[in-house]
Amino acid sequence: MNAGPPLPPPRHRRANLPDLLLSERARGVMLLILALTATGVVLRQAGTVLTPILFGLVVGVVVSPLSERLHRWGVPRSAVAAALLVVAGGILVLAFIAIEPLLTALIKRLPEIRAEIESWVQQASGLLRGIDALNEEIGRTVGAQAAIPAKDAADLPSVMDAIWLAPNFGASVLIFAGTLFFFVLTRKDIYAGAGHYRAALFRADRAVARYFAAVTIINIGLGLCTALVLSIIGVNHPLLWALAAGILNFILYLGPLTIQLGLLVAGVMQFGGAMSVVPPLAFLALNVIEAQFVTPAFVGQRLQINPLVVFLAIVLGLWLLGPVGAIVALPVALWLAVLVRAGQEPSEATAF
C-alpha cells in the first residue's frame, strides 16, 4: 500500500501584540515594574524616617564583630549596646564638629565663588561673541551682586546652628540611636528567627565589617597623605580637607569627585592662574594610587560587585535618602550581594 504524500508541518500562528501583553511573563514584568515604582515612591516619601533607621542598621552591622567579642568576654549585651552607641555617636559628632568649620567657611565664601564663576562666564561670552557692551553690563551686574552678599555674609548662620535649628534633626538622632541600640542588643535573636538563612546573615555581616575595617584604615592613610600634600602646596585648612577626603572617600566615585571640585574652587580662590589646578590634580594622583593599588592589595576580592551596580546604588541612595543614602548604599549593596551568594552555597555553621 503506497503512502500518501507527507503532511505539511503545522503552521504556528504568530502571536500578536495583545496576546503578548496578556501573557503570564508580560504580566509578571509589569507587576515587577509597578512594585519597583511603588517602592521608590514609598522610600522617597518616607526618607526622613528610613534614613536614620538604615544608617543605624549599617553602623550596627559594621560594629557587630566587636559587640560579639565583648559579649564573649562576659560583658552583658545591654552594656555592649550602650557602650557602642556612645562610641559610635561620639565618633560621628567629633567628625562633624571637625569638618563643620570647613563647611561654614565654604558657605561664607559662596558669594565670592559665585562672583568668580560669573566673571568666567563674562570673559567667555566676551571672547565668543565679541560684544563689548554686553561684557560691560555683565561686569557691572556681577560687581553689584557680589558686593551685596559679601556684606551680608558675616550674618549667615553657621552650619551647626542651621542643623540644630532643623525641626527633624532631633527626631533623626533619636531614631538612629534607638535603632543602633536595639539592633546590637537583639541582633542574635533577630537572626535566630531567620531559619536556615541564619548562617548566611552572619556571614554577610562579617564580610561587610571586614571590608569596612580595611577601607577605614585606607581612608585614614589617604587623609594623612592629603594633609601632607596640601600642606606642601600651601592650601588653607589642610587638616580639614584631609578629614573631608577621608570621610567622603567612603562614597565611591562621587566622594573623590566632590573633593576634587572643592579643591579646584579653593585653588581658584586662593592661588588663581595655573596654580589653581595643582591641588585637585595632586589629590587626583593620590586617589588613583589608592584606588588602583592600595585598595586592591588590602581589600582583595571582597567587593565582588559590578561597578555599574555600585554606581547606580550610590545614585539611588543619594536620590532617595540624601547624603546619608549615598554613604549607606555601598554597605547595603555589599551585604545583599554576600547574602545572596551565601544563600546559594551549602549552609555552614556560624562562627558567632
N, C-alpha and C positions, 0 to 999 in steps of 0.2 A: 504493500500500500504506500503510495507516494505521499510524502509530507507536503503540505501546502507551503506557500511562501512564508518566510518568518514574519512574525508580527512586528510592527514598528514599536520602538521603545515608547513607553508612556510619556506624554508631554506634560512637563510640570508647569503649572500655572504660575506666572511671575507675580510675586507679591506686590500689591500696590501700596501706596503711601498710607492710606487708612489702616490697612492690615498691619503694617509695620508699627504704626503708632499705638495700636491696640494690643500688641504682643506683650507677653509677660516680661521680656527683657526691657522693652521700652518703658513699661510702667515702673519697673524697678529702678531704672536710671532716673526717671522723672521724680520718683519719690525720694531718691537719694539727693537730687538737686534741691528739692523743696526742703528736705531735712537740713542740709548744709546751710541753705539760705536762712532758715528759721533759727538755726543755732548761731549763725553770725549775728543776726539781729538781736537775739537774746543776750549774747555776750557783749555786744556793743551797748545795749541799754543798761545792762547790769554791771558794767565795768567798774563802777565806784565800789561795789561790794566784792566783786570777784578778784579785783587786783590785789588787795591785801590778803585775801584768802589764799590765792595761788602763790603769792610771794612767801607767805608763812609756811605753806606746804613744801616749797622748794628749799627754803632755809632748813626746815626740819629734816628733809632727805639728806641735805649736804652734811649736817651735823650728826646724822644717825650713827655712824661708826663710833664717834666719841661718846654719845649717850649710852650705847650698848657696852662700851668698855667700862665706863664709870659704874654702870649697873652691875657688871660682873665683879667689880671691886667691892661691892656691898653698899654702894650709895643708893638710897631709895629713889624710885623713879620720879616722885614728886620733887625731890631736891634737885635731881638732874635736870628736869624740865625747867624749874625755876632758875637754876644757875645758867643754863644755856640761853634762856630768854633774856636774862640780864646781860650776858656776854654779847650775844648777837645784837641786841638792841643798842648796847654801848658802842660796838664797832660801827654800826650804821650811823649813829648820831655823831660820833667823832669824825667819821669820813665826811659827812655832810658839813659839819662845822668847819672842817679844814678846807673844803672846796668852796664854801659859801663866799669868802672874800673875793675869789676869782670871778664868781658869777655876778656878785654885786658890782665889782669894778667894770665887768663887761657891760652890764646894763647901764651904768652911768656913762659909759663911753659910746653908747649906741648912737646919740646924735652926731658925734664926730665920725663914726663909721659910716653913717648914712650920708653925711656931707661928702666924705671921701668917695663913696661909691657914686654919688650923683655928679661929682666932679669928673670921674672917669667917663660917665655917660655923656657929660658935656663935651669933653675932649673928643670922644669917639664920634659924636654927632657933628662936631665941627670939622673933623678930618674927612668924614664920609660925605657930608652934604655941602660943606664949604659955605654955610650961611652964617655970616658974622653976626647979623642981628639976632638970630635965634640963640647963638652962643652967648652973647652978652645978656640976653634976657634970662637964660637958664642960670648964668653966673649970679645975676642979681637975686634970682629966686632962691638959689642954693644958699647964698650968703644970708638972706633974710630968715630962711627956715632954720639954718644952723645956729644962728645967734639966739633965737628964742629958746629952743630946747636946752642949749648949753647953759642958759641962765637958770632954767628950772631943774637941771639935772641933779643939783645938790638936794632938792626937795623930794627926790624919788625915794620910796621906802626900800629898805634892804630886802634881799631875798628871804632872809629868816623872818622878817616882820610880815611879809606877804604870806608866807606859808603858815605861820601861827595864826594869822587872821582868817585863813581859809576855813569855811564852815565845815568841810568834810575831813579835814586833816586829823582832828582828834578822834573821830569815829574810825578812820582808816587805821590809825595807830592801835586802837583798842582791838579791832578785828584781827590785825596782824598778830598782836601779842596773844590773843586768845587762841587763834589757830595754831601758832607755833607751840604754845604751852601744851594744849590738849593733844596735838599730834604726837609730840615727843612722849607725852605721858601714856598714851593709849595706842601707840603705833603697833606694838606686837599683837594686841587684842584685835585691832582692825585687820591686820594681815592674816590672823588666825582664822578669820571668817571667810577668807578667800578660797578655802579648799585646796585643790591641787595647784592653784596659782601662787600659793604662799611662797614657795621657794623662788619662783620667778620674780616676785615682788622684792624680796630681799636682795636678789642678785642685781636687779635694776637699781636699787638704792646704792649698793656697793659700787657699781660702775659709775654712777653719777658723782658720788662722793669722792672716789679716787680721781676721776677726771678733773673735778674742780679743785681738788687739793693741788694737783700738778699745775693746773692753769693759774691758780693763785700765786704759787711760787714764781712762775714765769712772769706774771704781770708785775709782781714786786720787783723782779730784776729789770723789767722793761721800764718801770717808773724810775728806778735808781739811775739807769743809763740815760733816760730822758732828762733827768735833773742835771746830770753831769754835762751832757752835750749842750743843753740850753744855757747853762751857766757859762760855758766856754764861749758860746756865741754872744752872750750878753742880753738874753731875753729877760724881761722883767718877770718876777714871780716864778722862777724855775721849779721850785718845790710844789707850788700849786698846779702847774702844768703837768708835773710828773704824777701827782696824785690823780688828776683828771685822766691822764693817759692810762694809768694802771686800772682805774675803775671802768672806763669806757671800753677798754680792750676786752672786757667780758662780752661785749656786744660785737660779734664778728662782723667784719666788713664795714658796718655803719659807724661803729665806735671810733676806729682809727681814722676813718674819713672825716668825722666830726673834728677830731683833734687837728688834723692837717688843715682843714679850713679855718679853724680858730687860730692856729699858728700863722697862717697866711695873713689873716686880718691883723694879728698882733705885729707881724713883721712890717706890714704896710704902715701901721700907725706909729711904730717905734723907729724903724730904720728908713723905709722908703727906698725907691730905686731897686737895683738888682739885689741888694742885700735883703729885701723883704721876702724873697723866696727861699732864703737859706734855712730858716727854722723849719718850715714844712718839709723841705727836701731832706733835712737831717733826720727828722722823725720818720719820714718815709723809709729811709735807709734802715733805721732801727727796726721798724715794723716788718720790713721784708726779711731781715735776718731772723727776727723772732718767728715769723710765720712759716718760713721755708726751711729753717734749720733747727732752731731751738725747740719749738713745739713738737715737730715730728719726732725728735730724739727723746724728749721727755714723755710725751703722751703716747707715742706709738700708734697703734691701730684702735685705740679706744673709741675714737669718734668715727665710726663707720657709717656715716650718713652722707647722702649725696649733697654736694654743696648747694645745688638749687633748692633742695628741701630745707636746708638750714637758712638760706636767704629768705625764702618765702615764709618760713616760720617766724623769723625776726620781723619781717614786714607786717605780717598779720598780727603778731603780738603788739607791735607798735601802734597799729591802726585800731585794734580792739581795746587794748588796755593802757595805751600810752607808753611812756618811757620804761616803766616797770615791766610792761609786757615784753619789750624788746630784751630786757635782761633775763627774764624767766623763760623766754621762748626756747632757747637752746637747751637748758636742762630738761624742760618738759619733752622736747623732741627726742633728746638722747634717752631719757627714761622710758618713753614709749617704744623706741626702737629696740632697746635692750630687753624690754619686757616681751615684745613680740618674738624676738629671736630666742629668748629663754623659754617661752611657752612652746616653741616648736621643737625644742630639744627634749631629750628624756629628763624628767624631773629628778633633781638631786636634793639631798638633804641640805637644809640651810646651815650656814656656818654660824648664824646668830643663835 
